[in-house]
Amino acid sequence: MKVGVPKETFPGEKRVAISPASIPALAKSGIEVLVESGAGERAGYPDSVYVSKGATIVSSRSAVFAADAIAQVRAAGENLVHGADDLQWMRPGQWIIASCDALSNLSAAEAIAKTGASLFALELIPRITRAQSMDILSSQATIAGYRAVLTAAMELHKLFPMMMTAAGTLTAAKIFVLGAGVAGLQAIATAKRMGGIVYGYDLRTACREQVESLGGKFVELQIANSNSEDKGGYAKAMDEDFYRQQREQLAQTVAQCDVVITTAAIPGRKSPLLVTAEAVRAMQPGSVVVDLAAQRGGNCALTQADQRILDSGVTILGPTNIASEAAYHASLMFGNNVTKFLQNMVKAGQANINMEDEIVRETMVTRDGQVVHPKLQSVHQAA
């Protein structure tokens, strides 16, 4: 079986779907890798490194799309700028393995369905033990949480650690992380390592132990929040009354902190509003908000996607592709996820779509010209 790795075309995307480190493992499964020339350069992987690991470099996009399967960081709905350009190369029986934001972009999934290709949306990997090594949301969130803290530290007008110097004592910065998923926990750990006083919040009170194990102080609100976690391990969407009380109580901690990092995102849905404009304006001038939920509207009322906003002396950042800023390791992790996904479906070079496998069933969006994912089928039929 041949797997093609095209150059990413989304503006500013530096990652590559498979890094050279994954080539030997794929070869053991009977998978030959074709890489479009220059696909890994922006991530720090020149063509020569791919060749040294056993990959074949091809010079054109049409040549790489001649492969049996295509691995991309962004396809279809995750690349609204140039994703449609690749439809001309897709064909019946081909696999497209990528992040594609299928739950939010039905039309993009329908467009791929018309080509006859089978689309596997990696963001839909089920949160089960067997699939942990394939979970791109977790791997890329690890990068995002780390980079968010570094970004905040560079923007903040203070230092993170307490310092006792001959010129005086510097008090430690206070960092508040909203959301204790993978990105939030990585942010808490990173901020703590940098010497900050760290607070963490999640509507799932079961996260208290995780926050405290990393040295953070868990902020618990006086709101009934039973049944706040879905079966996939994500925080559930709550009603507006809950969010109103949440915002009011969170504002007290927000106002006391120098940095606020928000990470609360619900797959396929608008991000919950957690930090009001009034809460931000109560922060000290020079403070920083980094909103990792900006792609879906943001957790902060003042966030604008990919913009740097200054309001009342507070800087609000809304990066939507922060993992790409550490493209070398982000690609390494993404490539490992893709490799494990392929190895689950390809044995000795022979591809097999086993619909009894939960991983296959939950990620398959299109097949044989149809949108087949249950969550999208009802929307497709209604349309």
Long-range contacts (C-beta under 8 A, 24 or more apart in sequence): 1-30, 1-31, 1-32, 1-68, 1-69, 1-346, 1-349, 1-350, 1-351, 2-31, 2-32, 2-33, 2-34, 2-66, 2-67, 2-68, 2-69, 3-31, 3-32, 3-33, 3-34, 3-67, 3-68, 3-69, 3-70, 3-71, 3-342, 4-33, 4-34, 4-35, 4-36, 4-58, 4-64, 4-65, 4-66, 4-67, 4-69, 4-70, 4-71, 5-33, 5-34, 5-35, 5-36, 5-39, 5-40, 5-55, 5-64, 5-70, 5-71, 5-72, 6-36, 6-39, 6-61, 6-64, 6-65, 6-70, 6-72, 6-86, 7-36, 7-37, 7-38, 7-39, 7-61, 8-39, 8-42, 8-72, 8-73, 8-74, 8-79, 9-79, 9-81, 9-82, 9-83, 9-85, 9-86, 10-73, 10-74, 10-78, 10-79, 10-81, 10-82, 10-83, 10-321, 11-81, 12-321, 12-324, 13-42, 13-73, 13-74, 13-79, 13-321, 13-324, 14-42, 14-43, 14-324, 14-325, 14-327, 15-42, 15-43, 15-73, 15-323, 15-324, 15-327, 15-330, 15-331, 15-334, 16-40, 16-42, 16-43, 16-45, 16-73, 16-327, 16-331, 16-335, 17-71, 17-72, 17-73, 17-97, 17-98, 17-331, 17-334, 17-335, 17-338, 18-71, 18-335, 18-338, 18-339, 19-43, 19-45, 19-331, 19-332, 19-334, 19-335, 20-45, 20-49, 20-50, 20-52, 20-53, 20-55, 21-53, 21-332, 21-335, 21-336, 22-335, 22-336, 22-338, 22-339, 23-50, 23-53, 23-54, 23-55, 24-53, 24-54, 25-339, 25-343, 26-339, 26-342, 26-343, 27-54, 29-342, 29-343, 29-346, 29-347, 29-348, 29-349, 30-346, 30-347, 30-348, 30-349, 30-350, 31-342, 31-346, 31-349, 32-56, 34-58, 34-63, 34-64, 34-66, 34-67, 35-64, 36-60, 36-61, 36-63, 36-64, 40-331, 42-327, 43-327, 43-328, 43-330, 43-331, 44-327, 44-328, 45-328, 45-331, 61-86, 61-89, 62-89, 65-89, 65-90, 65-94, 67-94, 68-93, 68-94, 68-95, 68-351, 69-94, 69-95, 69-96, 69-97, 69-342, 69-351, 70-94, 70-95, 70-96, 70-97, 70-98, 71-97, 71-98, 71-338, 71-342, 72-96, 72-97, 72-98, 72-99, 73-98, 73-99, 73-331, 73-334, 74-98, 74-99, 74-100, 75-99, 75-100, 75-112, 75-119, 76-100, 76-101, 76-102, 76-105, 76-108, 76-109, 76-111, 76-112, 76-119, 77-101, 77-102, 77-104, 77-105, 77-107, 77-108, 77-109, 78-105, 80-105, 80-108, 83-108, 84-108, 84-111, 87-111, 87-112, 87-114, 87-115, 90-115, 90-116, 90-117, 91-115, 91-116, 91-117, 92-116, 92-117, 92-368, 92-369, 93-117, 93-118, 94-118, 95-120, 95-351, 96-120, 97-122, 97-338, 97-341, 97-342, 98-122, 99-123, 99-136, 100-365, 102-365, 102-373, 102-376, 103-267, 103-268, 103-375, 103-376, 104-268, 104-296, 106-371, 106-376, 106-379, 106-380, 106-383, 109-365, 109-366, 109-371, 109-373, 109-376, 110-371, 110-380, 112-365, 112-366, 113-365, 113-366, 113-369, 113-370, 113-371, 114-369, 116-368, 116-369, 117-366, 118-353, 118-364, 118-366, 118-367, 118-368, 119-364, 119-365, 119-366, 120-341, 120-360, 120-363, 120-364, 120-365, 121-363, 121-365, 121-373, 122-337, 122-338, 122-341, 122-363, 123-267, 124-267, 124-362, 124-363, 124-365, 124-373, 125-337, 125-341, 125-359, 125-362, 125-363, 126-232, 126-358, 126-359, 126-362, 127-232, 127-233, 127-234, 128-358, 128-359, 130-359, 131-358, 131-359, 133-336, 133-337, 133-340, 134-337, 134-338, 134-340, 134-341, 134-344, 134-359, 135-337, 136-334, 136-337, 136-338, 137-182, 137-267, 138-182, 139-330, 139-333, 139-334, 139-336, 139-337, 140-323, 140-330, 140-333, 140-334, 141-181, 141-182, 141-183, 141-186, 141-263, 142-182, 142-183, 142-186, 142-333, 143-322, 143-323, 143-326, 143-329, 143-330, 143-333, 144-183, 144-186, 144-263, 144-292, 144-322, 144-323, 145-182, 145-183, 145-184, 145-185, 145-186, 145-187, 145-190, 145-261, 145-263, 145-292, 146-186, 146-187, 146-190, 146-326, 147-322, 147-323, 147-325, 147-326, 148-183, 148-187, 148-261, 148-263, 148-290, 148-292, 148-319, 148-322, 149-175, 149-187, 149-190, 149-191, 149-194, 149-261, 150-190, 151-290, 151-317, 151-319, 151-322, 152-259, 152-261, 152-288, 152-290, 153-194, 153-259, 155-288, 155-315, 155-317, 156-258, 156-259, 156-286, 156-287, 156-288, 157-286, 158-258, 158-286, 159-195, 160-191, 160-194, 160-195, 160-196, 161-194, 161-195, 161-196, 162-195, 172-196, 172-197, 173-197, 173-258, 173-259, 174-198, 174-199, 174-256, 174-257, 174-258, 174-259, 175-199, 175-257, 175-258, 175-259, 175-260, 175-261, 176-200, 176-201, 176-219, 176-253, 176-254, 176-257, 176-259, 176-260, 176-261, 177-201, 177-216, 177-260, 177-261, 177-262, 177-263, 178-202, 178-250, 178-260, 178-261, 178-262, 178-263, 178-264, 178-274, 178-275, 178-299, 179-235, 179-262, 179-263, 179-264, 179-265, 179-293, 179-299, 180-204, 180-207, 180-210, 180-211, 181-234, 181-235, 181-263, 181-264, 183-263, 183-292, 184-261, 184-263, 185-210, 185-211, 185-214, 187-261, 187-263, 188-214, 188-215, 188-216, 189-214, 189-215, 191-259, 191-261, 192-216, 196-259, 199-253, 199-257, 201-250, 201-253, 202-235, 203-228, 203-235, 203-238, 203-246, 204-228, 204-229, 204-235, 219-250, 219-253, 221-245, 221-246, 221-249, 221-250, 222-249, 223-249, 234-266, 234-267, 235-264, 235-266, 236-266, 237-266, 237-269, 237-272, 238-272, 243-272, 243-273, 243-274, 246-274, 247-273, 247-274, 247-275, 247-276, 247-279, 250-274, 250-275, 250-279, 251-275, 251-276, 251-278, 251-279, 251-282, 254-279, 254-280, 254-282, 254-283, 255-279, 255-282, 255-283, 257-283, 257-287, 258-283, 258-284, 258-286, 258-287, 258-288, 259-287, 259-288, 259-289, 259-290, 260-287, 260-288, 260-289, 260-290, 260-300, 261-289, 261-290, 261-292, 262-289, 262-290, 262-291, 262-292, 262-293, 262-298, 262-299, 262-300, 263-292, 263-293, 263-299, 264-293, 264-299, 265-292, 265-293, 265-295, 265-296, 266-296, 268-375, 269-296, 270-296, 270-297, 271-295, 271-296, 271-297, 271-298, 271-299, 272-299, 273-297, 273-298, 273-299, 273-300, 273-301, 274-299, 274-300, 275-299, 275-300, 275-301, 276-301, 277-301, 277-302, 277-311, 280-311, 280-312, 280-314, 280-316, 281-311, 281-312, 281-314, 283-312, 283-314, 284-313, 285-312, 285-313, 285-314, 286-313, 286-314, 287-313, 287-314, 287-315, 288-314, 288-315, 288-316, 288-317, 289-314, 289-315, 289-316, 289-317, 290-317, 290-319, 291-316, 291-317, 291-318, 292-319, 292-322, 294-318, 294-319, 294-320, 295-320
